[in-house]
Amino acid sequence: METSNKTLEGHGLRVIESMTSPTRPGKKPRPVCIVAGKVAGFEEILRDLGGKKFRGQWSFWSDPSSELLEVVATRGRLSYAEQVEASCDRKLAKSERYDGYAEHADTRSAASSRAAHEIGRHIPMGQPILVGHHSERRHRRDIARIDSNMRRAIEESKKSDYFSDKSENLIRDTKRFKEDRSYIMNRIEEEEAYLRRLHQHAASYSNYSVRVNETQEKITYWRSRLDSVENELKASGRRIATPANIKPGFWIKYTGTWYEVIRVSKKSVTVKGWLSVDRLTWKPRYADIDDYRDSTELRQETVVTNESAQQNGGVQ
């Protein structure tokens, strides 16, 4: 392991021998190898080699050093853009699996519900259990079967909803990576803040240049992603708010509500009337602004909307 580790360290990786920490009573600890270091960009390789990610660490039951070194030297580290695409692909694949689980659970729920109704169909409405009659045992058994099937139908329906929600959340996460300007701007600001900290404390990092290059790569990716999203929105006819086209006195649409702009800066605008209180202000970033109008345009649109509403009301 030592020879392999020395070479793996050239890729920022190292393999550490450890032991599991079972929480189940009576279960004994087992030897485990943990791949530590700069694993970002190597996740696909670690996954292909049979590694499992547990509590944020990649672990193997046997030493993967030699095999890992060979594959890493051949395939290399994924770029940040490739890492994001691979993450999105995994989320979409997992979403499809959850959709399948939800569909199967829904089918089982419907089958159990039909079975309960089929059993109940042979029992007259309001028919009590005839104690002592030859039908008593069958009646009680049918009631128990109806109860069992209905409980199963409810449980499977809940399971279907659970997997459907997980699938929708994964799709929502993927769309945020590719379509949500606010989310993308958050990533840009986070990386830029980290880059400033790196520059301020450069002497504290032995791998300062590597960290700077990686951070700049992420900033470049997210800025490119933001440009792509904004170009698509412009092509569809959407207005994109920027410091160049927003002025005091304009109105912006933010979280579904129109607000009047009173100040403009490089990163955000200041609006009044926040929370419907005239003296309260708020500072939405440009990436969070859905639309904008100057006061004349907004008045004209308001007049047209009111006239249209009155005409529709008159027709009704």
Residue pairs with C-beta under 8 A, 6 or more apart in sequence:
1 15
1 17
1 63
1 65
4 15
4 65
4 66
4 68
4 69
5 14
5 15
5 65
7 69
8 14
8 15
8 65
8 68
8 69
8 72
9 37
11 38
11 42
11 72
11 77
12 37
12 38
12 210
13 35
13 36
13 37
13 38
13 39
13 42
13 68
13 72
14 35
14 36
14 37
15 33
15 34
15 35
15 36
15 63
15 64
15 65
15 68
16 33
16 34
16 35
16 36
17 31
17 32
17 33
17 34
17 63
18 31
18 32
18 33
18 34
18 59
19 29
19 30
19 31
19 32
20 29
20 30
20 32
21 29
22 28
22 29
30 61
31 61
32 59
32 60
32 61
33 59
33 60
33 61
33 62
33 63
33 64
33 65
34 57
34 58
34 59
34 60
35 46
35 51
35 57
35 58
35 59
35 60
35 64
35 68
36 57
39 46
39 58
40 77
40 83
41 77
41 78
41 79
41 80
41 82
41 83
42 72
42 77
42 78
43 53
43 58
43 83
43 86
44 78
44 86
45 68
45 71
45 72
45 75
46 53
46 58
46 68
48 71
49 60
49 64
49 67
49 68
49 71
50 60
50 64
51 58
51 59
51 60
51 64
52 58
52 59
52 60
53 59
78 86
79 217
80 214
80 217
80 218
80 221
81 221
84 177
84 221
87 177
88 174
88 177
88 178
91 170
91 171
91 173
91 174
92 170
92 171
92 174
94 170
95 166
95 167
95 170
95 171
95 174
96 167
98 163
98 164
98 166
98 167
98 170
99 163
99 164
99 167
101 159
101 163
102 159
102 160
102 161
102 162
102 163
102 164
102 167
103 160
105 156
105 157
105 159
105 160
105 163
106 156
106 157
106 160
108 152
108 156
109 152
109 153
109 154
109 155
109 156
109 157
109 159
109 160
110 153
112 149
112 150
112 152
112 153
112 156
113 149
113 150
113 153
115 145
115 149
116 145
116 146
116 149
116 150
116 153
119 142
119 145
119 146
119 149
120 142
120 146
122 142
123 139
123 142
127 139
129 136
129 139
129 140
129 143
130 136
130 139
176 183
177 183
177 184
177 225
178 225
178 229
179 229
180 229
181 226
181 229
181 230
181 233
181 287
181 288
182 285
182 287
182 288
184 222
184 225
184 226
184 229
184 287
185 226
185 285
185 287
185 288
187 218
187 222
188 219
188 222
188 223
188 226
191 215
191 218
191 219
191 222
192 219
194 215
195 212
195 215
195 216
195 219
198 205
198 208
198 211
198 212
198 215
199 212
202 208
205 211
226 287
230 240
233 240
234 240
238 291
239 245
239 291
239 292
240 286
241 252
241 269
241 286
241 289
241 291
241 292
242 286
243 264
243 265
243 266
243 286
245 292
246 252
246 261
246 264
246 269
246 286
246 289
246 292
247 261
247 264
247 294
248 261
248 262
248 263
248 264
249 260
249 261
249 294
249 295
250 260
250 261
250 292
250 293
250 294
250 295
251 258
251 259
251 260
251 261
251 292
251 293
251 294
251 295
251 298
252 258
252 259
252 261
252 269
252 271
252 284
252 289
252 290
252 291
252 292
253 289
253 290
253 291
253 292
254 271
254 282
254 284
254 288
254 289
254 290
255 288
255 290
256 290
258 293
258 298
259 271
259 272
259 273
259 274
259 282
259 284
260 271
260 272
260 273
261 269
261 270
261 271
262 270
262 271
262 272
262 281
263 269
263 270
264 270
267 285
267 286
268 283
268 284
268 285
268 286
269 283
269 284
269 286
269 289
270 281
270 282
270 283
271 281
271 282
271 283
271 284
272 278
272 279
272 280
272 281
273 280
274 280
274 281
274 282
293 301
